[in-house]
């Protein structure tokens, strides 16, 4: 077999030699290194700036009531400023509540309740326009004061509940009066724009001993630059 190959090479090279060419074996190619397979992107764990909440840390807040917690955005924020405070969150929408519980798994001293709050015990219709389920549902609302919560003071209460803020305050006067500070979502854009008006909330909280101390955050209209709603700060001089 080897002799046959040599004969073939002799004949081929003889013919190619007349043309000034020669048949040679090419060296084996180097193995090609494949690029690494793309790795799936891991979800980013967002770190919040605790600076806006330093004043709450200075107050020594030990308990936070997060009313209208949705999926836990505020609870996650406040946890970075108040690492050992107890957080008690309330969210009536079932789908948001499930995500809230998942968010709470990475927060210490956290408890979530799937209930709605109002000024009396009655049936209310939940707005599902921002939920995965668009269907409406009637659920039973409770008064904050009727829950008889056990908590350590100083107490911070945050209320953001789709036009239910004033009713929640009315149904929780005794509990709210024990707070050192309240963060309430207020509306400046007129009736029916998602939250209770600033005047409605301020009037009720002032009767409980709170004074307005500015806005923690606010949303601006893209149309005319006016403030549409804000998370307003109300504080007491003492624990009450």
N, C-alpha and C positions, 0 to 999 in steps of 0.2 A: 504493500500500500504506500509506504514511504517512497519507494523507488518510482511508483507511478506519479505521485505528487511532484517529485523532482523533475520527471520528464515533462509534465504539463508546464511547470514553471519555466523549464528551459525553452520549450517551444514558444510560450507566450512572451517571455522576456526577449527571445530572439526576434520575434516579430515586432515587438514594441521598440527594441533597440534600433531597428532601422529607422524608426521615427524619432529617435532621441529620447525615448521614454523607458521607464523601468517599473515593474510591479513590485511593490514592497508591502509587508504586513503593517497595518497601522497599530500603534500601541493601544492596549485596552483603555477605555475611558475611565477616569476617576469616578468613583461612586458619587452621585449627586445627593447632597444633603437637603432633605425636604424642610421647608420652613415649618416652624412649630404651629400646631393647630391653634386656631384662635380660642381664647378662653372666654367663657361667658362672663359678662359684666356682673359683678356683685352689687346688690342694692346699697346705695350710699346711706350711711347712718349720719343724719344731719345733726350738726352741733349748733345750738342756738346761742346767741349772744346774751349772757345773763345781765349785762349792764343796765337795761331798763328796769330791772327788778332789784337792784342793789338796795334801794330804799326800803323794800319789803324785808330783805335780809336784816337790815339795821333795826327794823321793828321787832325782830325776833319771832316772826310768824311761825306758829307751830301746827296750824291746821288750815287747809285750803278747801273750800267747797267750790267745785267747778260745775256750775249749773248751766246746762246746755253744752256739754263737753264735746259733742260730736265724736270725732275719731281720736281725740286725745291730744290735739296740737297744743293747746294752752297748758295742759298738764305736763307735757314733755318740756315745754319752755320753763315753767315755774319750778320744775324739779331741779334744773341746773342752777337756779338761784337759791332754792331752799332744799338742799339735799336730804334733810332728815324730817321735813314737815310731813304730816299725814295729809294725803289728798283723798277727798271723797268726791267722786264724780257722778253726775246725773245725766243720762241721755235716754230719751223716750223712743227714738227710732231704732228698730231692731237691728237693721243692717249696720248702722253707724255704731251701735252698742257693741256688736261683735268685734268690730275693728278697734273700738275703744279698749275692750278687754285684752286684745292682742297687744296693743300699745302699752297697756298697763303691766304686762308681764315683765317688762324690763325696768319698771319703776318700783322702787321700794316703798313700803308704807302706802299702798294704793288700793282703793276699793271703789268699784263701779256699781251703779244701780240703774237698772233699766226701767225707770219710772218717769212720768211727767209731773211737773209741779204747777200749781195754780193757786187761786185765792180761795178755792173751796173744792170739796170732793165732788166731782162731776165728770161726765163724759166729754172729751174733746176730740176734734178731728185733726189728725196729724197731717201736715203738709209734706207729701212725698215727692215734690217736684225736683228735689236735689238728690233723691235716693235712687237706688237701682230699681226698686219697685215703684211704679208710678201710681199704683192704686192707693186710694185713701183708706184710712182705718180709724175707727173710734176706739179710744182707750180711756181708762179711768185715771184721772189726775188726782194728786194728793196735795195737801198743804205741807209746806216745809216744817212748820211748827209741830205738826202732828207726828212727825217722824221721831221726835225726841232723840236726836243724835247726841252721841257722847263724843266730845272733842276737847282738846286742850287749847287754851288761849295763849297768846293773841291769835285771833281768827281773821282770815281773809276770805271774802266771798266774791266770786266772779259770776255775773249773770249775763247770758247772751242767749236769748230764746225766742227768736222770731215773733216779735210783737207781744210776747207774754211776760216781759220783764216786770211791768207794773203789777200784774196779777200775782206773780211769784213773790214780789216784795210784800204785797198785802197779805198773802198767806203765810208769810214767814217773818212777821215783824219782831216777834220775841227772839228768834234765832239771829236775825240780822242786827238787832240792837246790841247783841253781844260781840259783834265784829269790831275790829279796829279799823278796817278798810274794806271798801266795796269797789269792785271794778264792774261797771255796767255798760253794756252796749247801748248807745243812744243814737237817735235818728234826728237829722237836721233837714231831711229832704221832703218833709211833709207827711201827712197821714197815709197809712197803707204802704209804707216803703220798707217794711221788713222788721223794724224795731220800734219800741216805744220812744216817744219824743224826750228830748233832754229835760224840758220843763216838767213833764209828768214824773219822771224818775227823780229829778232833783227835789221837787216838792215833797215827795214821800220820804226820801232819805233825810232831808233836812229836819223833818219832824222826829226822826230817830236819832238826831244828834250829829249828822254828818255834814261836812262842808265840801264844796267842789274844789279840787286841787289840780285841775288840768286834764290833759288827755295822754294816755299811755301810747295810743296809736290812733290813726284816723285814715279814712278813705276819701279820696278826692275825685270829683266828677271829671270825666274825660271831656265833657262838653264845655263846661264853663269854669272849671277849676275850683268850684265851691266844695266845702266839706259836706259829704253826704251822711256819714255816720262815723262814730268814734267810740273807742273804749275809754270811758270817762273814769277818773279817779275821784273817789269820795273818801274822806278820812275823818277820824275822830281824834281829839287831843288826848283822850285816855281810852282805856280798854272798854269802858262803859259797863 
